[in-house]
Amino acid sequence: MTYATGRLHEEIAYVAYHFHWSLEEILDLEHHDRRRFTEQIAVLVTRAAGEG
């Protein structure tokens, strides 16, 4: 199974933007770990938007 390149780029940009991690650090993550980080970032962003 392949992973859509566009989706991969979105995940990389999302994590890099919010955590300021390098491309190398993000690509070193296993796919499921990277997905968990994107999900948790989304929770934090949604929560912060609700508090603002």
N, CA, C and O of each residue as an XYZ file, in Angstrom:
208
protein
N       0.847     -1.182      0.000
C       0.000      0.000      0.000
C       0.890      1.242      0.000
O       1.837      1.346      0.779
N       0.576      2.145     -0.856
C       1.337      3.391     -0.910
C       0.552      4.492     -0.233
O      -0.669      4.421     -0.092
N       1.277      5.502      0.178
C       0.660      6.629      0.860
C       0.702      7.825     -0.076
O       1.747      8.120     -0.655
N      -0.393      8.500     -0.230
C      -0.488      9.621     -1.162
C       0.553     10.687     -0.840
O       0.656     11.154      0.295
N       1.311     11.057     -1.845
C       2.367     12.046     -1.662
C       1.812     13.364     -1.148
O       2.416     13.996     -0.282
N       0.673     13.781     -1.671
C       0.066     15.033     -1.219
C      -0.279     15.000      0.258
O      -0.066     15.978      0.975
N      -0.808     13.878      0.711
C      -1.161     13.739      2.129
C       0.087     13.754      2.998
O       0.091     14.362      4.069
N       1.141     13.095      2.548
C       2.403     13.090      3.278
C       2.941     14.505      3.432
O       3.380     14.892      4.515
N       2.906     15.276      2.351
C       3.379     16.664      2.404
C       2.538     17.504      3.360
O       3.072     18.356      4.070
N       1.233     17.270      3.381
C       0.360     17.989      4.316
C       0.736     17.679      5.762
O       0.827     18.580      6.595
N       0.953     16.398      6.052
C       1.335     16.015      7.416
C       2.667     16.637      7.809
O       2.814     17.146      8.920
N       3.629     16.598      6.907
C       4.948     17.173      7.187
C       4.830     18.663      7.473
O       5.390     19.157      8.451
N       4.106     19.374      6.625
C       3.947     20.820      6.801
C       3.237     21.139      8.108
O       3.611     22.082      8.805
N       2.228     20.367      8.440
C       1.431     20.585      9.654
C       2.287     20.417     10.904
O       2.269     21.265     11.795
N       3.039     19.315     10.965
C       3.888     19.066     12.125
C       5.029     20.080     12.183
O       5.341     20.600     13.254
N       5.648     20.360     11.050
C       6.751     21.327     11.023
C       6.279     22.710     11.472
O       6.966     23.382     12.241
N       5.127     23.127     11.003
C       4.585     24.437     11.358
C       4.321     24.560     12.856
O       4.669     25.568     13.471
N       3.720     23.553     13.432
C       3.319     23.629     14.831
C       4.419     23.260     15.818
O       4.487     23.838     16.903
N       5.275     22.315     15.466
C       6.312     21.855     16.389
C       7.695     22.372     16.027
O       8.631     22.233     16.813
N       7.836     22.968     14.846
C       9.125     23.504     14.382
C      10.182     22.412     14.281
O      11.361     22.652     14.540
N       9.755     21.215     13.903
C      10.683     20.109     13.699
C      11.200     20.164     12.270
O      10.532     20.686     11.377
N      12.376     19.628     12.064
C      12.969     19.591     10.734
C      12.315     18.500      9.888
O      11.661     17.593     10.402
N      12.511     18.616      8.591
C      12.003     17.610      7.667
C      12.563     16.239      8.022
O      11.834     15.247      8.021
N      13.829     16.183      8.319
C      14.470     14.914      8.670
C      13.829     14.286      9.917
O      13.566     13.083      9.948
N      13.584     15.106     10.935
C      12.966     14.590     12.164
C      11.573     14.025     11.892
O      11.198     12.985     12.433
N      10.820     14.714     11.057
C       9.458     14.284     10.764
C       9.458     13.019      9.916
O       8.665     12.108     10.157
N      10.340     12.959      8.928
C      10.402     11.773      8.076
C      10.928     10.551      8.815
O      10.666      9.418      8.409
N      11.666     10.773      9.895
C      12.153      9.657     10.711
C      11.044      8.992     11.506
O      11.215      7.874     11.992
N       9.900      9.669     11.646
C       8.770      9.095     12.380
C       8.130      7.972     11.569
O       8.074      8.032     10.340
N       7.656      6.963     12.261
C       6.839      5.941     11.613
C       5.527      6.597     11.195
O       5.095      7.585     11.789
N       4.910      6.041     10.180
C       3.674      6.625      9.657
C       2.618      6.797     10.752
O       2.018      7.866     10.864
N       2.388      5.765     11.554
C       1.341      5.860     12.575
C       1.692      6.903     13.639
O       0.792      7.535     14.193
N       2.971      7.095     13.933
C       3.368      8.120     14.904
C       3.138      9.519     14.338
O       2.659     10.411     15.038
N       3.482      9.701     13.071
C       3.260     11.001     12.434
C       1.775     11.329     12.395
O       1.389     12.472     12.637
N       0.931     10.332     12.093
C      -0.518     10.542     12.080
C      -1.028     10.909     13.469
O      -1.897     11.771     13.600
N      -0.494     10.263     14.510
C      -0.910     10.593     15.877
C      -0.547     12.026     16.225
O      -1.335     12.727     16.859
N       0.636     12.470     15.817
C       1.014     13.858     16.087
C       0.082     14.822     15.372
O      -0.326     15.827     15.954
N      -0.263     14.537     14.116
C      -1.169     15.450     13.406
C      -2.535     15.481     14.076
O      -3.158     16.540     14.161
N      -3.005     14.338     14.549
C      -4.293     14.295     15.238
C      -4.243     15.080     16.549
O      -5.183     15.806     16.873
N      -3.173     14.941     17.291
C      -3.058     15.654     18.565
C      -2.895     17.161     18.351
O      -3.432     17.957     19.121
N      -2.166     17.551     17.321
C      -2.042     18.974     17.005
C      -3.427     19.535     16.691
O      -3.775     20.621     17.153
N      -4.215     18.800     15.910
C      -5.566     19.253     15.560
C      -6.415     19.445     16.812
O      -7.176     20.409     16.899
N      -6.296     18.549     17.773
C      -7.031     18.685     19.035
C      -6.606     19.958     19.752
O      -7.451     20.719     20.225
N      -5.306     20.192     19.835
C      -4.801     21.386     20.526
C      -5.234     22.668     19.826
O      -5.617     23.639     20.479
N      -5.172     22.669     18.500
C      -5.565     23.856     17.731
C      -7.058     24.128     17.910
O      -7.464     25.275     18.094
N      -7.864     23.083     17.855
C      -9.315     23.239     18.026
C      -9.639     23.741     19.420
O     -10.479     24.624     19.591
N      -8.977     23.181     20.405
C      -9.204     23.600     21.795
C      -8.813     25.076     21.981
O      -9.544     25.844     22.607
N      -7.662     25.458     21.434
C      -7.195     26.845     21.565
C      -8.149     27.808     20.860
O      -8.392     28.910     21.352
N      -8.683     27.401     19.725
C      -9.619     28.255     19.004
C     -10.903     28.459     19.799
O     -11.506     29.532     19.761
N     -11.311     27.420     20.516
C     -12.522     27.517     21.341
C     -12.337     28.383     22.565
O     -13.297     28.949     23.087
N     -11.101     28.489     23.024
C     -10.806     29.297     24.219
C     -10.555     30.764     23.857
O     -10.625     31.642     24.718
N     -10.268     31.017     22.603
C      -9.881     32.367     22.188
C     -11.028     33.205     21.913
O     -10.869     34.371     21.552
